[in-house]
Amino acid sequence: MLSHELSLPGELERYSARFELALPSPAALKRMINEVAREWSSANPGKRVRADTTAVDMLVKNLAGLPILDARRLVRNAIFLDGAITQEDIPAVMQAKYRLLENDGALTFEYDTARFSDLGGMKHLKAWLERRAVSFGTTPPPGLEAPKGIMLLGVQGCGKSLAAKSVAGSFGVPLLRLDFGALYNKYHGETERNLRDACALLKSWHLVYSG
């Protein structure tokens, strides 16, 4: 039985086993892109999809965390639009990916980011982040483990949200907001499960989030 949510009677639960399909690997995503490119070439005899290695690698990286069917739909839209895979396609693919994410309810993408110059005060935080910008970036140096993150704690209106936007905008990484109110569920264990699912999704997408 396949379902986004499966509830079995207690009499059957003990005889059942559950498993979740793994997300596609980068190699699987690249094979899928090649399949879609061949599909476009078959529909347009004598023509081949225009693509460069950098754009394809960026596309594979930005599709991380999506099920294969969702990833195929985004790739097909990008290729069939103009018969090419270019770096100009990446922002549109990312926005479509974020819209899929926002259907989850607890996570929303923040389109408007900022820069450190927009943030008043917090000079120690800015200095700390600037020294560690390389390790926090999307491509940390080989052998250097990426930091786990930072927590900002303060009264309402002190600039925590703007600081998060500044970090995302300065480092050029996506920013998502996790709504803890949307995580709550009246049934026992469901709130915890919603939080685990949201964190697992963020981890699979390698994203920065603000709560």
DASUL-V761814 format. One record per residue. N is the residue number from 0. SS is DSSP state (@ for helix, = for strand, . for the rest). PHI is phi in whole degrees, -180 to 180 (999 if undefined). D_CENTER is the distance of its C-alpha to the mean C-alpha in Angstrom with 1 decimal. Layout:
n = (N | N)
ss = (SS | SS)
phi = (PHI | PHI)
d_center = (D_CENTER | D_CENTER)
This chain:
n = (0 | 1 | 2 | 3 | 4 | 5 | 6 | 7 | 8 | 9 | 10 | 11 | 12 | 13 | 14 | 15 | 16 | 17 | 18 | 19 | 20 | 21 | 22 | 23 | 24 | 25 | 26 | 27 | 28 | 29 | 30 | 31 | 32 | 33 | 34 | 35 | 36 | 37 | 38 | 39 | 40 | 41 | 42 | 43 | 44 | 45 | 46 | 47 | 48 | 49 | 50 | 51 | 52 | 53 | 54 | 55 | 56 | 57 | 58 | 59 | 60 | 61 | 62 | 63 | 64 | 65 | 66 | 67 | 68 | 69 | 70 | 71 | 72 | 73 | 74 | 75 | 76 | 77 | 78 | 79 | 80 | 81 | 82 | 83 | 84 | 85 | 86 | 87 | 88 | 89 | 90 | 91 | 92 | 93 | 94 | 95 | 96 | 97 | 98 | 99 | 100 | 101 | 102 | 103 | 104 | 105 | 106 | 107 | 108 | 109 | 110 | 111 | 112 | 113 | 114 | 115 | 116 | 117 | 118 | 119 | 120 | 121 | 122 | 123 | 124 | 125 | 126 | 127 | 128 | 129 | 130 | 131 | 132 | 133 | 134 | 135 | 136 | 137 | 138 | 139 | 140 | 141 | 142 | 143 | 144 | 145 | 146 | 147 | 148 | 149 | 150 | 151 | 152 | 153 | 154 | 155 | 156 | 157 | 158 | 159 | 160 | 161 | 162 | 163 | 164 | 165 | 166 | 167 | 168 | 169 | 170 | 171 | 172 | 173 | 174 | 175 | 176 | 177 | 178 | 179 | 180 | 181 | 182 | 183 | 184 | 185 | 186 | 187 | 188 | 189 | 190 | 191 | 192 | 193 | 194 | 195 | 196 | 197 | 198 | 199 | 200 | 201 | 202 | 203 | 204 | 205 | 206 | 207 | 208 | 209 | 210)
ss = (. | . | . | . | . | . | . | . | . | @ | @ | @ | @ | . | . | . | . | . | . | . | . | . | . | . | . | @ | @ | @ | @ | @ | @ | @ | @ | @ | @ | @ | @ | @ | @ | @ | @ | @ | @ | . | . | . | . | . | . | = | = | . | @ | @ | @ | @ | @ | @ | @ | @ | @ | @ | . | . | . | . | . | @ | @ | @ | @ | @ | @ | @ | @ | @ | @ | @ | @ | @ | @ | @ | . | = | = | . | . | @ | @ | @ | @ | @ | @ | @ | @ | @ | @ | @ | @ | @ | @ | @ | . | . | . | . | = | = | = | . | . | . | . | . | . | @ | @ | @ | . | . | . | . | @ | @ | @ | @ | @ | @ | @ | @ | @ | . | @ | @ | @ | @ | . | . | . | . | . | . | . | . | . | . | . | . | . | . | . | . | . | . | . | . | . | . | . | @ | @ | @ | @ | @ | @ | @ | @ | @ | @ | @ | @ | . | . | . | = | = | = | = | . | @ | @ | @ | @ | . | . | . | . | . | . | @ | @ | @ | @ | @ | @ | @ | @ | @ | @ | @ | @ | @ | @ | @ | @ | . | . | = | = | = | .)
phi = (999 | -114 | -166 | -71 | -147 | -124 | -126 | -107 | -61 | -56 | -66 | -97 | -57 | -69 | -101 | -112 | -135 | -113 | -151 | -109 | -68 | -70 | -72 | -64 | -78 | -55 | -65 | -67 | -65 | -67 | -63 | -64 | -61 | -64 | -64 | -66 | -63 | -66 | -62 | -66 | -65 | -66 | -79 | -130 | -54 | 84 | -120 | -125 | -67 | -83 | -157 | -119 | -59 | -63 | -65 | -65 | -63 | -65 | -65 | -60 | -64 | -79 | -89 | -57 | 94 | -97 | -61 | -61 | -68 | -65 | -63 | -62 | -64 | -69 | -66 | -63 | -62 | -67 | -76 | -73 | -68 | -142 | 70 | -151 | -121 | -127 | -67 | -70 | -77 | -61 | -58 | -67 | -63 | -65 | -65 | -64 | -64 | -65 | -64 | -64 | -64 | -68 | -66 | -70 | 99 | -81 | -114 | -133 | -88 | -94 | -75 | -94 | -105 | -140 | -127 | -59 | -67 | -84 | -103 | -85 | 73 | 51 | -65 | -70 | -64 | -61 | -64 | -64 | -69 | -64 | -70 | -111 | -59 | -65 | -75 | -84 | -67 | -72 | -132 | -65 | -58 | -57 | 84 | -104 | -72 | -67 | -60 | -73 | 139 | -137 | -119 | -107 | -126 | -177 | -70 | -63 | 89 | -90 | 109 | -64 | -66 | -66 | -64 | -63 | -65 | -67 | -63 | -63 | -67 | -72 | -90 | 68 | -120 | -68 | -128 | -123 | -107 | -100 | -90 | -67 | -64 | -75 | -75 | -67 | -141 | -71 | -85 | -59 | 86 | -73 | -61 | -63 | -65 | -62 | -67 | -61 | -65 | -65 | -67 | -65 | -66 | -62 | -65 | -69 | -94 | 56 | -112 | -93 | -135 | -125 | -120)
d_center = (27.8 | 24.3 | 22.6 | 19.5 | 22.1 | 25.2 | 28.3 | 31.4 | 34.9 | 36.0 | 38.5 | 35.9 | 33.2 | 35.2 | 35.5 | 31.8 | 28.9 | 25.2 | 22.4 | 18.8 | 17.9 | 15.8 | 12.6 | 13.8 | 14.4 | 14.2 | 17.8 | 17.4 | 14.9 | 17.5 | 20.3 | 18.8 | 18.5 | 22.1 | 23.2 | 22.0 | 23.7 | 26.9 | 26.7 | 26.7 | 29.6 | 31.5 | 31.3 | 32.4 | 35.3 | 36.0 | 32.7 | 29.7 | 26.1 | 25.9 | 23.2 | 22.9 | 21.5 | 19.3 | 17.7 | 17.2 | 15.7 | 13.2 | 12.4 | 12.1 | 9.7 | 7.3 | 7.9 | 6.9 | 6.3 | 8.2 | 11.9 | 14.3 | 15.8 | 12.9 | 12.0 | 15.8 | 16.2 | 13.9 | 15.7 | 18.9 | 18.6 | 18.0 | 20.9 | 23.3 | 23.2 | 25.1 | 25.3 | 23.2 | 19.9 | 19.9 | 17.7 | 18.5 | 16.4 | 13.0 | 12.7 | 13.7 | 11.3 | 8.3 | 10.2 | 10.9 | 7.4 | 7.1 | 10.6 | 9.9 | 7.7 | 10.7 | 13.1 | 12.5 | 14.6 | 13.8 | 10.5 | 10.9 | 9.4 | 12.2 | 13.3 | 16.4 | 16.1 | 19.2 | 21.0 | 23.1 | 26.1 | 25.2 | 25.3 | 28.9 | 30.1 | 27.9 | 29.4 | 29.0 | 25.2 | 25.0 | 27.2 | 25.3 | 21.9 | 23.6 | 25.2 | 22.0 | 19.9 | 20.0 | 18.8 | 15.9 | 14.8 | 12.3 | 15.3 | 17.6 | 21.1 | 22.0 | 23.3 | 21.8 | 19.5 | 16.7 | 17.7 | 16.5 | 16.1 | 18.6 | 20.0 | 21.8 | 24.6 | 27.1 | 28.9 | 27.5 | 27.6 | 27.7 | 24.6 | 21.8 | 19.4 | 20.6 | 20.2 | 16.5 | 16.2 | 18.5 | 16.5 | 13.3 | 15.7 | 17.9 | 15.4 | 13.5 | 10.0 | 7.7 | 9.2 | 8.8 | 12.0 | 12.9 | 16.2 | 18.4 | 21.0 | 18.9 | 18.5 | 22.3 | 24.2 | 27.9 | 28.0 | 28.4 | 25.3 | 22.9 | 21.6 | 20.9 | 19.3 | 16.9 | 16.0 | 15.6 | 13.3 | 11.0 | 11.1 | 10.7 | 7.4 | 6.2 | 8.2 | 7.1 | 3.6 | 6.1 | 5.5 | 8.8 | 10.1 | 13.5 | 15.7)
